[in-house]
Amino acid sequence: MRWTLLIGGLLLSAPQALANDSMAELGAGGLTYVQTSDVAMEEENLYISREEVLVDYVFRNTGDKDIESVVAFPMPDIVGSLESDIALDDVESDNFLGFSVVQDSRQIKPELQQRVIAAGIDRTDELLARNIPLLPYSEKTFAALKGLPEDVKAEWIAEGLIYVDRYDAGQGWQEDLRPAWTLRSVYWWKTMFPAGKPVRVSHRYKPSVGGTVAMSFIDQGKPGTTYKEYVERYCIDGAFMKTAAKLEAAASRSGPNYTEQWVSYILTTGANWSGPIGKFKLTIDKGQPQDYVSFCGSGVKKTGPTTFEMKAEDFSPEKDLHILFLAAADR
């Protein structure tokens, strides 16, 4: 019996804010196998919408000995910052993406490890000793910081663990203490890869969806300042650009207003297993028939009113996946 380690490919992938009232998405990805050449990913079936990400894997231990492993799925880093605009539905929950996992039809209850990092130093134990919640944007965290002794407040400010937020909300200038730390969360569980046998793993979570109030790649019917970036990131083409220009013109005549939304998925983690992915299937669901979607892929086919599909064999992903949705605001 041998030990090895698996790691999930979920990390922060927040593009620069492109317009007012924008939100940055947290890119998410799949499981990564990093320390052995004996476990292959035979199949990956990936479904992505703005409501849910579903991933079904079939792994196989091609060696002649069982491998007992620790499987880990890092959540994206949550960075405390005055200018943060990340999109989270539940800032009070440790499992802020609603991550769940099933292996061989058995629900797994993973362990959760959380650490607080500030200025490159682990400060977790200090926060726990003073009963400070670790989630940077939790109201409970804000309230707990207010109750710190004055000398501790001054020390933590000087050390870059917290900062003073000064603002005027119509009642004169006010000051609050806010977290400046980064929260790193990892779900993990132990598992067994029997020699020569398939292991089926499924996980799901609600993606962090970024967005902006306008179509920032278009300016009065012509390519805007971010057009080249969008061509590279989302593979928008001339036809998509013409459609966007028509939608913008229609909005000025009391038509529906379309906004951008983004979802990112760290696809390149699939290249870390033994050999390429045997069979890969990607399904993108744009949600509503009147919405539009653009992403980079090869041989993409429309399979339904809202779904698009890509299939590949012996697939070695070289780039991560970024998806652009144009959503009707009045839907």
N, C-alpha and C positions, 0 to 999 in steps of 0.2 A: 504494500500500500504506500502511495506517495502523496505528498501534500503539494498543493499549488494555490494560486490566488487568482480570482477573477475580480475585475473592477468594471463598474458601469461607466459609460462614456457620457455623463451628464455634466455639462459645465456652462458657465456663464458666457453668453454670446449676445451681448447687447450692442446693437449698432448705435452710432451717434444719433441723437434726437434730430429729426428732420424737419419738424414744424412745431408750432405751438400746440399745446394739449396733446403731446405725443407720449407714447409709452414704449419702453424697450422690452422686447421679449427675452426670456431665458431659454437659450438653446438646450435641447434635451437629446439624449442619445441612448444607445443600447449597451448591452453587456460586453465587456472586453476581457479577453483571455490573454494574459501577458507573460506567463512563465513556463509554458510547456508547448511542445509541438505535437502532442498526442491527442488533443481534443479539437475536432473539426466542427465548424458550423455547417451542417448539411442543408438547412433551410432557414430562411428568415422571411416572415410574412409581416409586413409593416403597413399599418393603417394610420393615416394622419388626417385629422380635421381640427377645426378650432375648438371643438368641445372635448376631444379625447384622442389620445395616442394609444394604440394597441399593437403589441409586438409579440409574435409567436415564433419561437425558435425550436429547431431540432438539432441537438448536439450529439456527437458520437465520440467516445473514447476509442481511438484506433490502436491503442497500445495493448499489451497483454497483461496489464495489471490494473486493478481498480485505483482510481484517483479520488481521494477525499479532499474537498476544496472549501475554501471560504469564498463566497460570492458576495460582491459588494456593489452597491448602486449609489454613488455620490449624488446628492441633490446639488443644484447650482449654488454657488456661494451667494450669500445675501450680504451686501456691503452697505453699512450705515454711512449715509452721506446726505448733505444738505440738498444736493442736486439730483438725488436718485429719483428715477421715474419708472422703475421696474413694475411689471404688471403681475400683481398677486391678488388672488381672490380672497385669501384668508391669511392675513398677517398675524393672526393669533395662534395658528396651528403649526406644530413642528412639521407635520406632513403637509406642507403648503401646496404640493402638487397632487395630493391624494394618491400617492404611489401604492400599488399593491402587486403581489406576485403569486403565481401558481406554478408548481412544478409537478409534472406527472399527475395531474388532476388533484393535487393536494395543495390547499391554501397554505402559504408560508407566512409566518409572522416574524418578520425580520427584526433584529436588534437595531437600535438607533444610537449612533455615536455623534455627539456634537461638541465642537471646540470653537472657542472664540480666539481670534488672532487680531492683534493690533500692533502695528509697526514691526511685523514679523515675529512677534513674541506671543506665545500661548498664555492668555490671561484667564482661562476658563475657571480655574479654581478660585481666583480672587473674586470673580463675580458671584459664584455659587456661595462662597463664604459669607457674602453680604446679601444673599437672597435676591440677587438681580436676575430677572429672566434673561435668557440668551437671545431671544428674537429681537432684532434691531428695531423693528417698526411696530412692536406691540405696545398698546396703551399701558399694559401692566409694567412694561419695562420703563416707559417714560415716568410713570408714577413712582416706581421704586428709586429711580435716579434722583428725584426731588428730595427723597428722605435721607440721602447720604449725608454724613457729617461734612462740615465745610472744609476741613483739611483734606479729606478724601476727594471731594469734588475738585479742589485746586490741584491735587496731585494727579488725578486721572486726566484732567484737562491738559496739564503740562506734558503728560506722557502720551497724548494722542489717543487715549481710550475713549474719551467723550469730547464733545465740543458744545459751545454756547450758541444757541439759535436765537438771534434777535430779530423781532418782527413787529409790525404794527398791524393789528387786525381791527382797527377802528377804535381802539380804546387806549391809544398811546403805545409807546414802545414796551414790549414784553420780552422776557428772556426765559428760555427753557433749555434744559440739558438734553442732549441727544447722543445716541451711540455713534461712535466713529469706528467701531470694530467690524470685522468680517466674521460671519457665522458660517462654519463648514459643517455640513450634516451628511452622514453616510449611513445608509441602511445596509445591513449585511446578515448573511445566514450561512450555515454550513450545509454542504451537499456532497453527494457521492456520484461519480461518473463510473459506472461499472464497465469493465473492459468489454469492448465490442458491442455494447448495447446503446440504443438511442435514449436520450434524456430530453424531455419536452419542458420548456420553460416559457411561461407567458407573463408579461407584465403590462400594466396600464397606468396611466396618469392623465391628469388634465393639464394640457400645455399652458404655458404662460404666453399669452397672445399680446404682441405689441401692436401699436396703431398710431395713426395720425389723422387729423380732421380733414386733410386734403390729399390730393394726389401730387406728391412733391416732385415726381419725376417729369411733370408736365407743366408748362407755363403758357397759358392762353393758346392751347392747341399745338404748341411746339415743345420739343425736348427741353426740359429744365436743367438745372445745374447738377442734379443727381442722376441724369439719364444714363450716362456711361457706367456709373456704379451699379445701376439697376440691371443693365444689360449683362454685366458680369455676374452679379449676385443672383438674379432671378431669371435670366435668359429671356427677358421681354424682347419681342421682335416688332417688325413694322406693323403687322396686323394688330397686335395687342396695343401698340401705341395709337393707331387710328381709332380703335374702339374706345380707348381712354379719352381721346380728344372729343369724340362724339358724346361720351357721357358727360364730360365737363361742359360742353356747349348746351346739352339738354338741361343740365342743372341750372344754368343761367336763365332758362325759359320755364322755370317752375317744375322741371323734371326732378326725378330722385337725385339726391346728392350722394355720390359715392366717396367712400373713404378707404384708406389703405389699412390693412392688417397684415401682420407678419408672424410666421411660426418658423423656428429653426430646429433642425435635428442633427445631432452629431453622428453622421453616418460612417465616418472613417474608422470608428472603433471596430467595425466588422472586419477590417483588414488585419486585425491583430490575432486572429485565431489561426489554427493550423491550415494553411492553404486558403484559397478563395472560398467565398460562400457558394455552396453547391447550387442551390436554387434560391433566387431572390425575387420577391414580389413586393412592389410598392403600390399602395392605393392612396390617392389624395381625394378627399371629399371637400368640395368647395362650399357645401352647406345648403345654399339656395340656388335654384335654377337661374335667377337673375343676377347672381354674383359671378365674378370672373376670377381666374387663378392663373399664375405663371410660376414655373419652376424649371430647373435644369434636369433633363433626363433624356434617355435614348429610347426610341421606339415607343413613346407614350401613346396610348390609345384611350379614347373616351369610351367608357363601359356603361354609363348610365346618365341620367339627367344631371347629376352633380358629381360623378366619380370619374377619375382618370387613373389608368393603370400602366405600370411598367414592369416587365419581367426580364430576368437575365439569368444565365447559368454561368458557373465559375466566375462569379462577380467579385472583383476587388475594388471597393469604393476608394476613390482618390480625392474626392471633395465632399465636404459636408453639404447638407441639403437646406436650402433656404426657400421659403414659399411666400409668395406675394398674393394676397387676396384683395380684390376690389369689391367692397361690400356696400349694398344699397342701405343708406342710413335709415330709411323709413320702413324697413322690412319688419 
